[in-house]
Amino acid sequence: QVQLVESGGGLVQPGGSLRLSCAASGSILSMYVMAWYRQAPGKQRESVAEVTSAGTTNYADSVKGRFTISRDNAKNTVYLQMNSLKPEDTAVYYCNAVSLGIGGRRTNYWGQGTQVTVSS
């Protein structure tokens, strides 16, 4: 059983920056992928950024060039650096981890989310 705890959300003005953290209860080296999702009111949850166990990163087109996902394996923590924030980035941000078990079985873990509000 793995627990994920997000932190770092808050209120920021357009053009500002925030750094989100996701602390895992165990080693993130055992995870195939660590990712950040977000969900705005009335909309479905969408993938924002992910980083694989090999270090490969992927980003949604809407955040490319503005957001950066990174890992600190020693601290079992994943970060999302968000720069040049826009009102459209307002959402609850969730940390996600995917592990691979015997036979390729995938197990998803989710944090409880942290609110990010971008407003003037």
Number of C-alpha atoms within 10 A of each C-alpha: 5 13 14 21 17 22 19 14 18 14 15 18 14 17 14 14 17 18 16 21 22 26 20 20 13 15 14 24 17 13 18 17 21 28 25 25 19 22 19 16 9 6 9 9 15 14 17 23 23 24 21 17 15 9 12 10 16 16 19 13 9 11 17 12 11 13 20 20 22 19 20 12 12 9 12 15 21 25 22 23 14 20 17 15 22 18 15 12 20 20 21 18 27 26 29 21 24 19 17 14 12 6 6 8 9 11 12 13 16 18 20 14 22 21 18 22 20 19 16 9
